[in-house]
């Protein structure tokens, strides 16, 4: 507050009073004048009713307090546990380089970007990170956004609005796409043509049938899918996907949130298996890359178009320097982490084999995400609770996040987990099944 005190005695008094109020609030000391009690909102009775109904159906979610711990671990409601539920696949969220660079960039450039990027918030730091990201992705350009949800929910409508000017739109979407992808399609008012989960034969049959029916008519085709599916841990055959897209002239929108950092050349995602053939790759910095934020990577024309039309980019304050610093550091580290990726893959193979030996279904998982499918919601919740009592966090995933009858423990591995950690998880699951 020194800048306030620098002008007049009155300002000095005001600054001193303000700082005292801040310090008292920070220490939990009530102010002399109590804050007014908040009255109920006009819809609280409805909210209570909806929450009670969710309780009855055993689908109500509640926040639990987590405290920071070393990678691969967490303290939940005061109890330290091994963490097999996070998306910190490489353990970078606590990496000293990310922490150091985040602090350096904040100290040098401030706590916030001050405005949206089209006003005056476009820092040279944003462009530096985007250029580095594009080089690693092998694309002409990249564009940063605030989160994976925001990217999918805002980028898809911008793309589909442009395509609508050319004629009809056919949008082919995997049945188990993330909710944010469905949100983006719905926001655009475009009907999705759903193909069976990760079934490219079914996708091909739909493309062929529609192409025959609509021969000669102007149409824009889109294929929207994920490279790694967050709840099942299976992956798309990106090379064949690119072949289908080329044959039917379809624009590919590939969500790489759970592949970025872990899979593909240099750990930069499975789009790298079909270089130059994936029109748009979306990914996040909030999972394997240990920080926050998201990106789209593609052609320069694509990114320039989104700068001008994507509401989630235009109408929001730009990402702050600390977040950008962590992004920049993660991009420096990821290409050097081949050994961590090999260890992560081996842990996944070990866990899948052990679960199958116990009679648990792991679906088509082939990544660091390993579902233990149990079907019944109550059973999944009970298993998760019993594992937590054994010091293992393995959160139960249930409807509506996954289809009814497919409740599961979503087990996620990290390069920060030791062999002993994975063995402890396997032994814990054996014990709760006994």
CORZI-V52586 format. One record per backbone hydrogen bond with DSSP energy under -1.0 kcal/mol. CO is the residue of the C=O (numbers start at 1). NH is the residue of the N-H. Records with the same first field share a line. If there is no record, write none. Layout:
CO = NH ; NH
This chain:
1 = 4 ; 5
8 = 12
9 = 13
10 = 14
11 = 15
12 = 16
13 = 17
14 = 18
15 = 19
16 = 20
17 = 21
18 = 22
19 = 23
20 = 24
21 = 25
22 = 26
23 = 27
24 = 29
25 = 28
41 = 44
43 = 47
44 = 48
45 = 49
46 = 50
47 = 51
48 = 52
49 = 53
50 = 54
51 = 55
52 = 56
53 = 57
54 = 59
55 = 58
65 = 77
67 = 75
70 = 73
72 = 83
74 = 81
75 = 67
76 = 79
79 = 76
81 = 74
82 = 393
84 = 412
87 = 89
88 = 91
89 = 415
92 = 95
95 = 99
96 = 100
97 = 101
98 = 102
99 = 103
100 = 104
101 = 105
102 = 106
103 = 107
104 = 108
105 = 109
106 = 110
115 = 318
116 = 119 ; 121
121 = 123
123 = 127
124 = 128
125 = 129
126 = 130
127 = 131
128 = 132
129 = 133
130 = 134
131 = 135
132 = 136
133 = 137
134 = 138 ; 139
141 = 298
143 = 296
145 = 294
147 = 151
148 = 152
149 = 153
150 = 154
151 = 155
154 = 158
155 = 159
156 = 160
157 = 161
158 = 162
159 = 163
160 = 164
162 = 165
163 = 166
168 = 220
170 = 222
171 = 193
172 = 224
173 = 195
174 = 177
178 = 181 ; 182
179 = 183
180 = 184
181 = 185
182 = 186
183 = 187
184 = 188
185 = 190
186 = 189
193 = 173
195 = 175
196 = 199
199 = 203
200 = 204
201 = 205
202 = 206
203 = 207
204 = 208
205 = 209
206 = 210
207 = 211
208 = 212
209 = 213
210 = 214
214 = 217
218 = 168
220 = 170
221 = 251
222 = 172
223 = 253
224 = 174
225 = 255
227 = 236
229 = 233
233 = 366
234 = 229
236 = 238
237 = 241
238 = 242
239 = 243
240 = 244
241 = 245
242 = 246
243 = 247
244 = 248
245 = 250
251 = 223
252 = 280
253 = 225
254 = 282
255 = 227
256 = 259 ; 260
259 = 262 ; 263
263 = 269
264 = 267
265 = 268
267 = 261
269 = 272
270 = 273
271 = 274
274 = 277
280 = 254
281 = 297
282 = 256
283 = 295
285 = 291
287 = 290
293 = 285
294 = 145
295 = 283
296 = 143
297 = 281
298 = 141
299 = 303
300 = 304
301 = 305
302 = 306
303 = 307
304 = 308
305 = 309
306 = 310
310 = 313 ; 314
311 = 315
320 = 324
321 = 325
322 = 326
323 = 327
324 = 328
325 = 329
326 = 330
327 = 331
328 = 332
329 = 333
330 = 334
333 = 336
334 = 337
337 = 341
338 = 342
339 = 343
340 = 344
341 = 345
342 = 346
343 = 347
344 = 348
345 = 349
346 = 350
347 = 351
348 = 352
349 = 353
350 = 354
351 = 355
352 = 356
353 = 357
354 = 358
355 = 360
356 = 359
361 = 373
362 = 365
368 = 413
370 = 411
372 = 409
374 = 376
375 = 407
376 = 380
377 = 381
378 = 382
379 = 383
380 = 384
381 = 385
382 = 386
383 = 387
384 = 388
385 = 389
387 = 392
388 = 391
391 = 82
393 = 84
395 = 410
397 = 408
398 = 401
403 = 406
407 = 374 ; 375
408 = 397
409 = 372 ; 411
411 = 370
414 = 417
418 = 422
419 = 423
420 = 424
421 = 425
422 = 426
423 = 427
424 = 428
425 = 429
426 = 430
427 = 431
428 = 432
429 = 433
430 = 434
